[in-house]
């Protein structure tokens, strides 16, 4: 699997489950009208991927961190 950023990663099923859970939690934070926004979704996903690659494995911390990263972008 090659991403747009040129990184190659393979994640085990448990890690994918954690990432999916975190992504869903992060998306649920935003109002419904923003959840389909491709920019928002990509930023959340990329943040979660980078944090998982750095060793984070808690879905709540991943989701919170992703949401906060977007909120800081808007300042």
Secondary structure, 3 states (H helix, E strand, C coil): CECCCCCECCCCHHHHHHHHHHHHHHHHHCCHHHCCCHHHHHHHHHHHHHHHHCCCCCHHHHHHHHHHHHHHHCC
